């Protein structure tokens, strides 16, 4: 099916809203990159701290490096939505300044990817909370 170009254009107010949205998105993306850096730094620090701890018998002795691995995994996972937000802000700014529709389309594609990633992550977290609640109920019931 062929689409017709209806001459869709943005009003000046919409351009101003997009420009301001891009500025705030860039600010949040920079904060996000800084946060990712801190998470990676904490992973390195936790690895060093875990290596200096004496090895204890039992399950906790085998999990010494698990915390640093968790920090590293969260840093890597957090990188994707922050990168999408950064690309949205950057492409939106360039598109508004140059009037380039392809760049604006790319910006909205990155915004969609950002929201999609956060939505899927939210669904996974909610599912894990529900699973944890079920396991706790089963565990408490088994203790009685």
Backbone as JSON, one array per atom type, in Angstrom:
{
  "sequence": "XXXXXXXXXXXXXXXXXXXXXXXXXXXXXXXXXXXXXXXXXXXXXXXXXXXXXXXXXXXXXXXXXXXXXXXXXXXXXXXXXXXXXXXXXXXXXXXXXXXXXXXXXXXXXXXXXXXXXXXXXXXXXXXXXXXXXXXXXXXXXXXX",
  "N": [[0.85, -1.18, 0.0], [0.62, 2.13, -0.88], [1.9, 5.06, 0.56], [0.72, 8.36, 1.01], [2.22, 11.54, 0.8], [1.35, 13.95, 2.92], [2.29, 16.47, 3.34], [3.21, 16.9, 5.92], [4.24, 18.91, 8.52], [6.18, 20.43, 11.11], [5.09, 22.65, 13.59], [6.35, 25.78, 14.86], [6.23, 25.82, 17.65], [6.16, 23.08, 18.26], [8.68, 22.36, 17.36], [10.21, 23.79, 19.2], [9.49, 22.44, 21.55], [10.52, 19.9, 20.98], [13.23, 20.56, 20.79], [13.77, 21.38, 23.42], [13.14, 18.99, 24.73], [15.18, 17.4, 23.68], [17.41, 18.61, 24.85], [17.02, 18.07, 27.62], [16.99, 15.32, 27.49], [19.59, 14.79, 26.64], [20.99, 15.72, 28.87], [20.07, 13.85, 30.8], [21.08, 11.54, 29.61], [23.85, 11.97, 29.75], [24.15, 11.98, 32.54], [23.41, 9.34, 32.92], [25.49, 7.96, 31.58], [27.57, 8.67, 33.27], [26.7, 7.4, 35.6], [26.88, 4.73, 34.71], [29.62, 4.55, 34.46], [30.32, 4.78, 37.18], [29.14, 2.4, 38.13], [30.69, 0.49, 36.77], [33.19, 1.11, 37.88], [32.66, 0.46, 40.56], [32.32, -2.27, 40.24], [34.92, -3.04, 39.63], [36.21, -2.26, 42.0], [34.86, -3.91, 43.84], [35.69, -6.39, 42.93], [38.41, -6.3, 43.54], [38.21, -6.03, 46.34], [36.93, -8.41, 47.0], [38.88, -10.23, 46.31], [40.75, -9.84, 48.27], [39.55, -10.75, 50.54], [39.39, -13.39, 52.94], [39.03, -16.8, 52.01], [36.08, -18.39, 52.73], [34.53, -21.3, 54.09], [31.72, -23.0, 52.64], [28.66, -21.83, 50.99], [28.85, -19.03, 50.71], [31.52, -18.42, 50.5], [32.15, -19.21, 47.95], [30.86, -17.4, 46.43], [32.14, -14.98, 46.29], [32.99, -13.2, 44.23], [30.62, -12.61, 43.03], [29.08, -10.31, 43.5], [30.52, -8.23, 42.26], [30.29, -9.08, 39.64], [27.54, -8.82, 39.28], [27.26, -6.02, 39.45], [28.68, -5.32, 37.15], [27.13, -6.54, 35.12], [24.73, -5.08, 35.4], [25.7, -2.56, 34.68], [26.33, -2.97, 31.99], [23.8, -3.66, 30.96], [22.4, -1.3, 31.48], [23.6, 0.4, 29.77], [22.44, 0.23, 27.19], [19.71, 1.49, 27.11], [20.51, 4.08, 27.8], [22.27, 4.76, 25.76], [20.47, 4.77, 23.58], [18.85, 6.92, 24.37], [20.72, 8.99, 24.32], [21.35, 9.02, 21.54], [18.85, 9.73, 20.54], [18.61, 12.35, 21.57], [20.82, 13.62, 20.4], [20.38, 13.25, 17.6], [17.89, 14.51, 17.34], [18.48, 17.17, 17.97], [20.27, 17.79, 15.88], [18.56, 17.37, 13.7], [16.51, 19.28, 14.04], [17.99, 21.63, 13.84], [18.99, 21.45, 11.24], [16.81, 20.84, 9.67], [16.43, 18.3, 8.7], [14.6, 15.61, 7.8], [15.08, 12.85, 7.77], [16.95, 12.5, 9.79], [15.4, 13.23, 11.99], [13.52, 11.2, 11.93], [15.21, 9.04, 12.51], [15.92, 9.82, 15.08], [13.45, 9.57, 16.44], [13.16, 6.84, 16.14], [15.21, 5.92, 17.79], [14.24, 6.88, 20.22], [11.93, 5.35, 20.43], [13.14, 2.82, 20.69], [14.44, 3.19, 23.13], [12.23, 3.51, 24.91], [10.98, 1.06, 24.48], [12.91, -0.78, 25.41], [12.98, -0.05, 28.15], [10.34, -0.64, 28.81], [10.2, -3.45, 28.38], [12.12, -4.25, 30.23], [10.84, -3.42, 32.56], [8.62, -5.14, 32.58], [9.94, -7.59, 32.91], [11.09, -7.2, 35.46], [8.8, -6.89, 37.05], [7.7, -9.44, 36.69], [9.7, -10.96, 37.94], [9.43, -10.04, 40.57], [6.86, -11.02, 41.15], [7.35, -13.76, 40.9], [9.22, -14.05, 43.0], [7.56, -13.43, 45.17], [5.78, -15.58, 45.06], [7.54, -17.72, 45.53], [8.33, -17.04, 48.13], [5.9, -17.28, 49.52], [5.41, -20.02, 49.16], [7.69, -20.98, 50.47], [7.27, -20.02, 53.12], [4.93, -21.38, 53.71], [5.8, -24.0, 53.66], [7.4, -24.01, 55.88], [5.68, -24.06, 58.0]],
  "CA": [[0.0, 0.0, 0.0], [1.45, 3.31, -1.04], [1.54, 6.15, 1.45], [0.75, 9.68, 0.4], [2.83, 12.58, 1.6], [0.35, 14.99, 3.13], [2.94, 17.73, 3.67], [3.31, 17.0, 7.37], [5.29, 19.8, 8.97], [6.12, 20.77, 12.52], [4.95, 24.06, 13.93], [7.5, 26.3, 15.63], [6.09, 25.4, 19.05], [6.55, 21.67, 18.32], [10.14, 22.34, 17.24], [10.75, 24.24, 20.48], [9.29, 21.34, 22.5], [11.51, 18.87, 20.65], [14.56, 21.09, 21.14], [13.89, 21.3, 24.88], [13.18, 17.57, 25.05], [16.52, 16.91, 23.33], [18.35, 19.11, 25.85], [16.85, 17.3, 28.85], [17.39, 13.94, 27.21], [21.05, 14.79, 26.63], [21.39, 15.84, 30.27], [19.83, 12.55, 31.43], [22.0, 10.57, 29.02], [25.17, 12.21, 30.34], [24.08, 11.45, 33.91], [23.38, 7.88, 32.79], [26.84, 7.49, 31.27], [28.35, 8.82, 34.51], [26.26, 6.31, 36.46], [27.46, 3.49, 34.19], [31.03, 4.59, 34.85], [30.4, 4.45, 38.6], [28.85, 0.98, 38.29], [31.88, -0.25, 36.33], [34.22, 1.34, 38.89], [32.29, -0.35, 41.72], [32.6, -3.67, 39.9], [36.37, -3.23, 39.77], [36.53, -2.17, 43.43], [34.35, -5.1, 44.5], [36.56, -7.5, 42.55], [39.61, -6.18, 44.38], [37.85, -6.29, 47.74], [36.63, -9.84, 47.14], [40.12, -11.0, 46.22], [41.49, -9.68, 49.52], [38.83, -11.43, 51.62], [39.77, -14.79, 53.08], [38.02, -17.72, 51.48], [35.36, -19.05, 53.81], [33.83, -22.5, 53.61], [30.28, -22.86, 52.44], [28.22, -21.2, 49.74], [29.24, -17.62, 50.62], [32.91, -18.36, 50.08], [32.2, -19.41, 46.5], [30.15, -16.3, 45.77], [32.86, -13.72, 46.59], [33.03, -12.3, 43.09], [29.28, -12.48, 42.43], [28.59, -8.92, 43.58], [31.15, -7.45, 41.2], [29.69, -9.52, 38.38], [26.21, -8.22, 39.21], [27.46, -4.61, 39.11], [29.1, -5.25, 35.75], [25.97, -6.87, 34.28], [23.84, -3.93, 35.43], [26.32, -1.48, 33.9], [26.18, -3.3, 30.57], [22.37, -3.56, 30.62], [22.02, 0.11, 31.57], [24.22, 1.1, 28.64], [21.57, 0.25, 26.02], [18.73, 2.59, 27.09], [21.19, 5.38, 27.85], [22.77, 5.02, 24.42], [19.31, 5.15, 22.76], [18.44, 8.26, 24.78], [21.74, 9.89, 23.79], [21.18, 9.13, 20.09], [17.62, 10.51, 20.33], [18.89, 13.76, 21.84], [21.77, 14.11, 19.4], [19.74, 13.32, 16.27], [16.83, 15.51, 17.38], [19.13, 18.49, 17.9], [20.78, 17.97, 14.51], [17.43, 17.42, 12.76], [15.83, 20.56, 14.2], [18.87, 22.69, 13.34], [19.2, 21.35, 9.79], [15.56, 20.57, 8.96], [16.59, 16.99, 8.08], [13.54, 14.7, 8.22], [15.64, 11.51, 8.0], [17.56, 12.52, 11.13], [14.31, 13.25, 12.96], [12.99, 9.84, 11.94], [16.18, 8.25, 13.25], [15.79, 10.21, 16.49], [12.25, 8.94, 16.98], [13.43, 5.4, 16.21], [15.99, 5.71, 19.01], [13.34, 7.11, 21.35], [11.1, 4.15, 20.5], [13.97, 1.75, 21.23], [14.63, 3.5, 24.55], [11.01, 3.19, 25.63], [10.75, -0.38, 24.35], [13.84, -1.43, 26.33], [12.51, 0.19, 29.51], [9.09, -1.38, 28.98], [10.51, -4.87, 28.52], [12.81, -4.4, 31.52], [9.81, -3.3, 33.61], [7.85, -6.39, 32.59], [10.8, -8.63, 33.5], [11.22, -6.94, 36.9], [7.51, -7.22, 37.67], [7.6, -10.9, 36.7], [10.6, -11.47, 38.98], [8.8, -9.75, 41.86], [5.76, -11.97, 41.32], [7.98, -15.06, 41.15], [9.78, -14.01, 44.35], [6.44, -13.5, 46.11], [5.28, -16.97, 45.04], [8.54, -18.54, 46.22], [8.26, -16.73, 49.56], [4.67, -17.89, 50.06], [5.65, -21.47, 49.22], [8.66, -21.21, 51.52], [6.64, -19.82, 54.44], [3.96, -22.45, 53.91], [6.55, -25.22, 53.94], [7.97, -23.91, 57.22], [4.63, -24.25, 59.02]],
  "C": [[0.88, 1.24, 0.0], [0.96, 4.42, -0.12], [1.64, 7.47, 0.7], [1.41, 10.65, 1.35], [1.84, 13.72, 1.73], [0.98, 16.32, 3.54], [3.04, 17.96, 5.16], [4.5, 17.86, 7.76], [5.09, 20.1, 10.44], [5.96, 22.27, 12.69], [6.15, 24.49, 14.75], [7.43, 25.87, 17.09], [6.53, 23.94, 19.21], [8.07, 21.54, 18.21], [10.8, 22.78, 18.55], [10.62, 23.14, 21.53], [10.3, 20.23, 22.24], [12.92, 19.3, 21.03], [14.78, 20.99, 22.65], [13.94, 19.85, 25.35], [14.56, 16.99, 24.78], [17.54, 17.38, 24.37], [18.26, 18.31, 27.15], [17.26, 15.85, 28.66], [18.91, 13.81, 27.19], [21.6, 14.87, 28.05], [21.23, 14.49, 30.98], [20.77, 11.48, 30.89], [23.41, 10.74, 29.6], [25.2, 11.7, 31.78], [24.1, 9.92, 33.89], [24.76, 7.31, 32.49], [27.75, 7.6, 32.5], [27.99, 7.7, 35.48], [26.82, 4.96, 36.02], [28.94, 3.42, 34.55], [31.21, 4.24, 36.32], [30.12, 2.97, 38.84], [30.06, 0.13, 37.87], [33.02, -0.1, 37.34], [33.93, 0.51, 40.15], [32.55, -1.82, 41.46], [34.08, -3.97, 40.07], [36.77, -3.21, 41.25], [36.07, -3.42, 44.16], [35.17, -6.33, 44.15], [37.83, -7.48, 43.39], [39.33, -6.51, 45.84], [37.59, -7.77, 47.96], [37.9, -10.67, 47.08], [40.95, -10.9, 47.5], [40.81, -10.38, 50.69], [39.3, -12.88, 51.72], [38.64, -15.69, 52.57], [37.39, -18.46, 52.65], [34.68, -20.29, 53.26], [32.34, -22.23, 53.46], [29.95, -22.1, 51.18], [28.68, -19.75, 49.59], [30.69, -17.46, 50.18], [33.06, -18.49, 48.57], [31.58, -18.25, 45.73], [30.86, -14.96, 45.98], [32.81, -12.73, 45.43], [31.67, -12.04, 42.45], [28.79, -11.03, 42.44], [29.21, -8.06, 42.5], [30.6, -7.83, 39.83], [28.3, -8.9, 38.2], [26.32, -6.74, 38.84], [27.82, -4.45, 37.63], [27.95, -5.55, 34.8], [24.99, -5.7, 34.25], [24.4, -2.76, 34.63], [26.14, -1.74, 32.41], [24.72, -3.17, 30.14], [21.91, -2.1, 30.58], [22.56, 0.92, 30.4], [23.26, 1.24, 27.46], [20.53, 1.37, 26.06], [19.37, 3.97, 27.12], [21.73, 5.74, 26.48], [21.62, 5.45, 23.5], [18.86, 6.56, 23.09], [19.43, 9.3, 24.24], [21.57, 10.1, 22.29], [19.9, 9.91, 19.75], [17.93, 11.99, 20.48], [19.79, 14.35, 20.76], [21.11, 14.27, 18.03], [18.62, 14.35, 16.23], [17.41, 16.91, 17.24], [19.61, 18.77, 16.48], [19.63, 18.13, 13.52], [16.72, 18.76, 12.83], [16.69, 21.68, 13.61], [19.01, 22.66, 11.82], [17.91, 21.15, 8.99], [15.57, 19.22, 8.25], [15.55, 16.01, 8.64], [14.07, 13.31, 8.52], [16.29, 11.43, 9.38], [16.49, 12.51, 12.22], [13.67, 11.87, 13.06], [13.91, 8.91, 12.72], [16.1, 8.56, 14.75], [14.58, 9.54, 17.13], [12.41, 7.42, 17.06], [14.23, 5.07, 17.46], [15.14, 5.92, 20.26], [12.42, 5.91, 21.55], [11.88, 3.0, 21.11], [14.23, 1.94, 22.72], [13.41, 3.08, 25.36], [10.71, 1.69, 25.6], [11.64, -1.15, 25.32], [13.36, -1.27, 27.76], [11.22, -0.56, 29.8], [9.33, -2.86, 29.2], [11.21, -5.12, 29.85], [11.81, -4.31, 32.67], [8.98, -4.57, 33.72], [8.66, -7.5, 33.24], [10.91, -8.44, 35.01], [9.93, -7.27, 37.63], [7.33, -8.73, 37.75], [8.51, -11.51, 37.77], [10.05, -11.2, 40.37], [7.66, -10.75, 42.15], [6.32, -13.36, 41.63], [8.56, -15.12, 42.56], [8.68, -14.11, 45.4], [5.9, -14.92, 46.19], [6.25, -17.88, 45.78], [8.5, -18.29, 47.72], [7.02, -17.36, 50.19], [4.85, -19.39, 50.19], [6.64, -21.8, 50.33], [8.07, -21.05, 52.91], [5.64, -20.92, 54.74], [4.67, -23.76, 54.26], [7.13, -25.2, 55.34], [6.94, -24.19, 58.3], [4.27, -25.69, 59.21]]
}
